[in-house]
Amino acid sequence: MTAAVYNLYIEQGATFQKTLTWKDSSGVAIDLTGYTARMQFRRSAASAEVLYTASTTNGDITLGGVAGTIAIVISATDTAAFDFGCAAYDLEVESAGGIVYRLLEGGVEVSLEVTRGV
């Protein structure tokens, strides 16, 4: 399975929310019970520096079990701290058996916040 390309647009200082549904080739939702998920932002795919990590471990990603949903929520406090305009990311899910699937990859564009500290 090849990762789909999907670019993210994040408004600095605002809560970012995106919900996806992972489906098989027949359009049936994949049961994510027992899975974990992780996503990192880096200046480029080859960069050693991690700009941000979202995961089921830190609570930024919630998996919807039999519904196959992957909900990503990054708080306004966290996006306010983003000090980059563009980055690269990918999203991986891992089964309880240790099989890793790379579902998405792409760019992250951050729209800088104008209203601050009011």
Number of C-alpha atoms within 10 A of each C-alpha: 6 9 14 13 12 14 15 18 13 20 17 24 21 16 15 17 13 11 13 12 16 16 14 10 7 6 9 12 16 16 16 21 14 11 18 19 23 19 20 17 22 21 18 14 16 8 12 9 11 13 16 15 14 18 19 18 11 10 11 18 22 18 23 18 15 11 16 19 19 20 16 22 17 19 15 14 12 14 20 16 10 19 11 15 13 18 21 20 23 22 19 17 22 16 14 12 8 10 9 14 15 17 16 17 20 18 20 21 17 19 16 16 13 8 7 7 4 3
